[in-house]
Amino acid sequence: MGGDSLNLMNRMLKMTEDTLISVIIPVYNVERYLRDCLDSIVHQTYRNFEVILLDDGSTDDCGRISDDYARRDSRFSVIHLENAGVSNARNIGIDASHGQYLMFVDGDDVVSPEMIEILLSIHSKDDDCVSCCNALEFQDGVHVEFNEDAISVETYDNTTFLKSMYLLPRIINYPFTVWGKLYPRSLIGDIKFRSIICEDNVFNTEVITNHCRLIKYTGAKLYGYRRREGSLMSALDAVGKRYVDRAYPFFLIQQLLQKENTYARSLNLTYLHYRLLHARYLTKQKYTKNSDEYRYAQHVLEELAKKTFKEFVTNRHISLWKKISYLLYDSFPRLYSLKLLIEYQKSIRSKK
């Protein structure tokens, strides 16, 4: 890390060294990775933190490992739960925490030893600010090396954050996730995680879009996201069965976005309708038309589209081309299939 940046952080940390950071970690059947995760927290350069471990009914050795860390380090505490999902575990962790700021880490990931220090240092210290960082993705068996040397900080508003959620190239990487971010407790307030797929998306929309004014972002990769076989997101990406579950969060987001925020609503509306389109297409490919799965999925997806279609076609921020394209793809599935084929071929060529 450069000398000027380090001196600045040291000065800022002198003012914030009494600030307690709560690190909330849901744990479920990740015994193979949990020690790596917890060790990366233990070795933080910023020392004033507490770790709330939520053992979500693990059937492996996670509970014992968590208890062991709590015995060895008074900053760690463990709550053993019956399995009820990551959203429930995080909510219980929020309620049990005491910190002025909250951070979420997944039990199979790792973080840079300077992550808390840097995210706290770049934070504006205002209650309506969230600081966040970039991440690196790694596979099992790969040694993770973080690079904290080049710490540059950009300040954005919540509209820019929204653009990063829906538009490419992203200005802020990994905007959907709750990991890699430092939230003031007062900003979260009574907001809770919902027990749905893509719960991070809905939580961030509710916290950041409706309540947050500033985003402090560093492109430094301070969070290590492990891509592994058997994880929930990998299973969803690989199998692709839960079409309704994957579309519903964006319908819910539309209900949460304030009515006067027409631009934000236009971004989510466009994303929602194309996700519904893709889900209906995949349902037709996967199931026969007389199956219960097909009838249920098509009915729910069509209902979600009907409830938001009027706003989709009348929203002035959505281009006429996007509206016409959606209608064409929805009316002619073979045309949409051709579009997917072209996009796939482009992606293959780009990798060569």
C-alpha positions in Angstrom: 0.0 0.0 0.0 1.4 3.4 -0.9 2.8 5.6 1.9 0.4 8.5 1.5 -2.6 6.1 1.5 -1.3 4.2 4.5 -0.7 7.5 6.5 -4.2 8.6 5.6 -5.7 5.4 6.8 -3.6 5.5 10.0 -4.9 9.0 10.8 -8.5 8.0 10.1 -8.2 4.8 12.2 -7.0 6.7 15.2 -10.4 8.4 15.1 -12.3 5.1 14.7 -10.3 2.6 16.7 -13.1 2.4 19.2 -15.6 1.5 16.5 -16.9 -2.0 16.9 -17.5 -3.9 13.7 -19.9 -6.9 13.7 -19.0 -9.7 11.3 -22.0 -12.0 10.7 -21.2 -15.4 9.3 -23.9 -18.0 8.5 -22.5 -21.5 8.5 -24.0 -24.6 7.0 -22.0 -27.8 6.1 -18.8 -26.1 5.1 -16.4 -27.8 7.5 -13.8 -28.2 4.7 -13.5 -24.4 4.3 -14.6 -22.9 7.6 -11.2 -22.7 9.3 -9.8 -20.9 6.3 -12.6 -18.4 6.6 -12.3 -17.9 10.3 -8.6 -17.6 10.2 -8.8 -14.8 7.7 -11.0 -12.9 10.2 -8.7 -13.7 13.1 -5.8 -12.1 11.2 -7.5 -8.8 10.5 -5.2 -5.8 11.0 -8.2 -3.9 12.5 -8.8 -5.6 15.9 -12.0 -4.2 17.3 -14.5 -6.6 15.9 -16.9 -9.3 17.0 -17.8 -12.4 15.0 -21.3 -13.8 15.2 -21.3 -17.4 13.9 -24.7 -18.8 13.0 -24.5 -22.6 12.8 -27.6 -23.2 10.7 -28.2 -26.8 11.7 -25.0 -28.2 10.1 -24.8 -31.9 10.0 -21.0 -31.9 9.6 -18.3 -30.6 12.0 -19.1 -26.9 11.6 -20.7 -26.6 15.0 -17.7 -28.0 16.8 -15.2 -25.9 14.8 -17.3 -22.8 15.5 -17.3 -23.6 19.2 -13.6 -24.1 19.2 -12.9 -20.6 17.8 -15.3 -19.1 20.3 -13.4 -20.8 23.2 -10.0 -19.5 21.9 -11.1 -16.0 21.0 -13.5 -14.0 23.1 -14.5 -11.9 20.0 -16.2 -15.0 18.5 -19.6 -16.2 19.6 -21.8 -19.0 18.3 -25.5 -19.4 18.0 -26.7 -22.9 17.1 -29.9 -23.0 15.1 -32.3 -25.5 13.6 -31.8 -25.3 9.8 -34.0 -22.5 8.4 -31.8 -21.0 5.7 -29.2 -18.2 5.3 -31.7 -15.4 5.5 -33.0 -16.5 8.9 -29.4 -17.0 10.1 -28.4 -13.5 9.0 -31.4 -11.9 10.6 -30.6 -13.6 13.9 -27.0 -12.5 13.6 -28.1 -8.9 13.1 -30.3 -9.0 16.2 -27.5 -10.5 18.2 -24.7 -8.1 17.1 -23.6 -5.0 18.9 -21.4 -3.2 16.3 -21.9 0.3 14.9 -21.1 -1.3 11.5 -22.1 -4.7 10.1 -20.3 -6.9 7.6 -21.5 -10.2 6.1 -19.1 -13.1 5.2 -20.0 -16.5 3.8 -18.5 -19.4 5.7 -16.8 -20.9 2.7 -15.1 -17.6 1.6 -12.0 -15.8 2.8 -11.1 -12.1 3.2 -8.0 -10.0 3.0 -6.4 -9.3 6.3 -6.9 -5.6 5.6 -10.5 -5.8 4.5 -12.1 -4.4 7.7 -9.4 -1.7 8.1 -9.8 -0.5 4.5 -13.6 -0.5 4.3 -13.8 1.4 7.6 -11.1 3.8 6.5 -12.8 4.7 3.2 -16.2 5.0 4.8 -17.5 8.6 5.0 -18.7 7.9 8.6 -22.1 9.1 7.6 -25.1 7.0 8.5 -26.3 7.1 4.8 -23.1 5.7 3.4 -22.0 2.1 2.5 -18.4 1.2 1.7 -17.6 -1.7 -0.6 -14.8 -3.4 -2.4 -14.1 -5.6 -5.4 -13.7 -9.4 -5.1 -11.7 -12.2 -6.6 -13.2 -15.6 -7.5 -11.2 -18.8 -6.9 -11.7 -22.5 -7.2 -11.0 -25.2 -4.6 -7.3 -25.9 -4.1 -6.2 -22.5 -5.4 -4.1 -20.3 -3.1 -5.6 -16.9 -2.7 -3.3 -13.8 -2.9 -4.9 -10.5 -2.2 -3.4 -7.3 -3.5 -4.0 -4.3 -1.3 -1.2 -2.1 -2.8 -3.3 0.1 -5.0 -6.2 1.5 -3.0 -8.2 4.0 -5.0 -11.5 5.2 -3.7 -14.5 6.5 -5.8 -17.7 8.1 -4.5 -21.0 7.3 -6.2 -24.6 7.9 -5.5 -27.3 5.2 -5.2 -28.3 5.7 -8.9 -24.8 4.6 -10.0 -25.1 1.6 -7.7 -28.3 0.7 -9.4 -26.7 1.0 -12.9 -24.1 -1.4 -11.7 -26.8 -3.9 -10.7 -28.4 -3.9 -14.1 -26.0 -2.5 -16.8 -22.7 -3.7 -18.2 -19.9 -2.9 -17.9 -20.3 -2.5 -14.2 -19.0 0.6 -12.5 -19.2 -1.2 -9.1 -18.4 -4.9 -9.2 -20.5 -7.4 -7.3 -23.3 -4.9 -6.4 -25.9 -7.7 -5.7 -24.0 -9.3 -2.9 -24.1 -8.4 0.8 -20.5 -9.6 1.3 -17.7 -7.2 0.5 -19.6 -4.3 2.1 -19.7 -2.3 5.3 -23.1 -1.2 6.4 -23.9 1.3 9.2 -26.3 -0.4 11.6 -28.6 2.7 11.6 -28.9 2.3 7.8 -30.2 -1.2 8.0 -32.6 -0.4 10.8 -35.5 -2.9 10.9 -34.9 -4.2 7.4 -34.6 -8.0 7.3 -33.5 -10.6 4.8 -36.3 -12.4 3.1 -36.4 -16.2 2.8 -36.2 -16.3 -1.0 -33.6 -17.0 -3.7 -31.4 -13.9 -4.5 -32.1 -12.5 -1.0 -29.0 -10.3 -1.3 -30.5 -8.4 -4.3 -33.7 -7.5 -2.4 -31.8 -6.6 0.8 -29.4 -4.3 -1.1 -32.3 -2.6 -3.0 -34.2 -1.9 0.2 -31.1 -0.7 2.1 -29.1 1.2 -0.6 -31.7 2.3 -3.1 -34.2 3.6 -0.6 -32.0 4.8 2.3 -28.4 5.2 1.2 -27.0 8.4 -0.3 -23.3 7.6 -0.9 -21.3 4.6 -2.0 -17.6 4.5 -1.2 -16.0 2.0 -3.6 -12.5 0.6 -3.9 -11.6 -1.6 -6.9 -9.1 -3.4 -4.6 -10.0 -7.1 -4.4 -10.4 -7.6 -0.7 -13.0 -10.5 -0.6 -12.3 -14.0 -1.9 -15.4 -15.7 -3.3 -15.0 -19.4 -3.5 -16.7 -21.1 -6.5 -17.3 -24.7 -5.5 -19.3 -27.7 -6.5 -22.3 -28.1 -4.2 -22.9 -24.5 -3.3 -26.4 -23.1 -3.6 -25.6 -20.6 -6.4 -23.6 -23.2 -8.4 -26.5 -25.6 -8.1 -28.9 -23.0 -9.4 -26.7 -22.0 -12.2 -26.1 -25.6 -13.2 -29.5 -27.1 -12.9 -31.7 -24.0 -13.7 -34.9 -25.6 -12.4 -36.2 -22.9 -10.1 -37.3 -20.4 -12.7 -40.0 -18.8 -10.7 -37.8 -18.4 -7.6 -35.1 -16.7 -9.7 -37.6 -14.2 -11.2 -39.7 -13.4 -8.2 -37.1 -11.3 -6.3 -37.0 -8.7 -9.1 -40.8 -8.5 -9.0 -40.5 -7.9 -5.3 -37.8 -5.2 -5.9 -40.2 -3.4 -8.2 -42.7 -3.2 -5.3 -39.9 -1.8 -3.0 -38.6 0.9 -5.3 -40.2 4.2 -4.6 -42.8 5.3 -7.2 -41.0 8.6 -8.0 -37.8 6.8 -8.7 -38.8 6.2 -12.3 -35.3 5.6 -13.6 -34.5 3.0 -11.0 -37.8 1.3 -11.7 -37.1 1.3 -15.5 -33.8 -0.6 -14.9 -35.4 -3.2 -12.7 -38.5 -3.5 -15.0 -36.3 -4.2 -18.0 -34.3 -6.8 -16.1 -37.4 -8.4 -14.7 -39.2 -8.7 -18.0 -36.3 -10.2 -19.8 -35.7 -12.6 -16.9 -39.4 -13.6 -17.1 -39.0 -14.1 -20.8 -35.9 -16.3 -20.3 -37.6 -18.3 -17.6 -40.6 -19.0 -19.7 -38.3 -20.1 -22.6 -36.4 -22.4 -20.3 -39.6 -23.9 -18.9 -40.7 -24.8 -22.4 -37.4 -26.4 -23.1 -37.4 -28.4 -19.8 -40.9 -29.6 -19.2 -43.7 -31.1 -21.4 -46.7 -28.9 -21.8 -49.0 -31.3 -19.9 -46.8 -31.5 -16.8 -47.7 -29.9 -13.5 -44.3 -28.2 -13.4 -44.9 -26.6 -16.8 -48.4 -25.4 -16.0 -47.4 -24.0 -12.6 -44.3 -22.2 -13.8 -46.0 -20.7 -16.9 -49.0 -19.5 -14.8 -46.9 -17.8 -12.2 -44.4 -16.2 -14.7 -47.2 -14.9 -16.8 -49.0 -13.4 -13.8 -45.8 -11.6 -12.7 -45.4 -10.2 -16.3 -49.1 -9.0 -16.4 -48.8 -7.2 -13.1 -45.8 -5.1 -14.4 -46.4 -5.0 -18.1 -48.3 -1.7 -18.2 -45.5 0.1 -16.4 -43.0 -1.6 -18.6 -44.5 -0.3 -21.9 -45.3 3.2 -20.5 -42.0 3.9 -18.6 -40.3 6.7 -20.6 -36.8 5.6 -19.5 -37.1 2.2 -21.3 -36.2 2.5 -25.0 -38.7 1.7 -27.7 -36.3 -0.8 -29.1 -36.2 -2.8 -25.8 -40.0 -2.8 -25.7 -40.3 -4.0 -29.3 -37.6 -6.6 -28.8 -39.3 -8.0 -25.8 -42.6 -8.3 -27.5 -41.0 -10.0 -30.6 -39.0 -12.5 -28.5 -42.1 -13.2 -26.4 -44.3 -13.8 -29.4 -41.7 -15.8 -31.4 -39.7 -18.2 -29.2 -37.6 -19.4 -32.1 -36.4 -15.8 -32.6 -35.4 -15.7 -29.0 -33.6 -19.1 -29.4 -31.7 -17.6 -32.3 -30.7 -14.7 -30.2 -29.3 -17.0 -27.5 -27.4 -19.0 -30.1 -25.8 -15.9 -31.5 -24.8 -14.7 -28.0 -23.4 -18.1 -27.1 -21.2 -18.1 -30.3 -20.0 -14.6 -29.5 -19.0 -15.6 -26.0 -17.1 -18.7 -27.4 -15.2 -16.5 -30.0 -14.3 -13.9 -27.3 -12.6 -16.6 -25.2 -10.4 -17.8 -28.1 
